[in-house]
Amino acid sequence: MTEQEVPSKVIEIAEGIKTMRIRGAGRIARAAAEALKIAALEYGGVKEVSSFKKYMGKVADLLIATRPTAVSLPNAVMYVLASLHRANPRTFEDAVNAVVFSAEKFINESINAVKIIAETAAKRIRENSTILTHCHSSVAVSAITEAYKLGRLVKVYSTETRPFFQGRITAKQLLENGVPVVQIPDSAVRYVMHEVDHVIIGADTVASNGAVVNKIGTSQVALAAKEARVRVYVVAETYKFSPTTLIGEPVPIEFRDPAEIVPESWLRNHPRVKVLNPSFDVTPPEYIDAIITEIGVIPPQAAILVLMERLGWALDKIKQGGFTKIKFEDFTE
């Protein structure tokens, strides 16, 4: 499919996800749902259900290809296209309406989930607490802000989160919400951990065994917290749980351009030096005290139950080869 067949706004969103202008699993998921809605409303092809479904499948494939690790992206796409499939529309108008309705429903439920999780997480924070957070998560920022409004925290340590410095976004948003923040380099986590009462982090992906895939450095934060006997709470919407892990599919770890770590001129001057730039790491479930979702607080080991209850509808298609192997144009036939 050529780019001319896809609305320019959809191409812009896909590029924004790929280049990390659109960051955070929740924002990525909502952006994907919005892109599908735009694609449906601006479809200019043959006004037949079969042609429209193939077109939506190709748009879905375009979006899925942008980021391999954040499971919120394929989950959002699967949510919208599964709704289109189940609706079994008789007319072109019905098909468009099915996509628009499910996309808007996903976006609204996602936003509402953040509110519920924030309120639940804030109630678990002891009074006069110091919190440490890593990277940038909208739900983590919301949870920390809510805890501050309840008068339960006195300070937040926020890591810079290199190489993209997403932690600076977290610090900025918390400061705008009136929350006292201390920005620290990633390497200072163990140094300050003795002052910390709770670690609150988001997640890009939650596996069926309760392991959490999140921004590189998260596992080191959790390890330092475990050593210091500090509770680690993961705040994550249920659409960040990965159905593919139920059948043993590993979560792919994204490796990005070495130039994000060191300047290209330095690389040219030191051609024998290899640079490794993983975007994510995996935190084992034994380093996590609880995962706080919009449906409740669960131990990491209960992640499989959430997957079966909330995302079991995706399993039939996933068994064909996983999100990374499915062609969504086939899914919509």
HELIX and SHEET records of a PDB file:
HELIX    1   1 GLU A    3  GLU A    5  5                                   3    
HELIX    2   2 SER A    8  LYS A   18  1                                  11    
HELIX    3   3 ALA A   25  LEU A   41  1                                  17    
HELIX    4   4 VAL A   49  ILE A   64  1                                  16    
HELIX    5   5 SER A   72  ALA A   87  1                                  16    
HELIX    6   6 PHE A   92  ALA A  122  1                                  31    
HELIX    7   7 SER A  138  LYS A  149  1                                  12    
HELIX    8   8 GLN A  166  GLU A  176  1                                  11    
HELIX    9   9 ASP A  186  ALA A  188  5                                   3    
HELIX   10  10 VAL A  189  VAL A  192  1                                   4    
HELIX   11  11 MET A  193  GLU A  195  5                                   3    
HELIX   12  12 THR A  218  GLU A  227  1                                  10    
HELIX   13  13 THR A  238  LYS A  240  5                                   3    
HELIX   14  14 PRO A  243  ILE A  247  5                                   5    
HELIX   15  15 PRO A  258  GLU A  260  5                                   3    
HELIX   16  16 GLU A  264  ASN A  269  1                                   6    
HELIX   17  17 PRO A  285  TYR A  287  5                                   3    
HELIX   18  18 PRO A  300  ALA A  302  5                                   3    
HELIX   19  19 ALA A  303  ARG A  310  1                                   8    
HELIX   20  20 GLY A  312  ALA A  314  5                                   3    
HELIX   21  21 LEU A  315  ILE A  318  1                                   4    
HELIX   22  22 PHE A  328  PHE A  331  1                                   4    
SHEET    1   A 7 VAL A 181  ILE A 184  0                                        
SHEET    2   A 7 LEU A 153  THR A 159  1                                        
SHEET    3   A 7 SER A 129  THR A 133  1                                        
SHEET    4   A 7 HIS A 198  ILE A 201  1                                        
SHEET    5   A 7 ARG A 231  VAL A 235  1                                        
SHEET    6   A 7 ALA A 290  THR A 293  1                                        
SHEET    7   A 7 GLY A 296  ILE A 298 -1                                        
SHEET    1   B 3 THR A 205  VAL A 206  0                                        
SHEET    2   B 3 VAL A 212  LYS A 215 -1                                        
SHEET    3   B 3 PHE A 280  THR A 283 -1                                        
END                                                                             
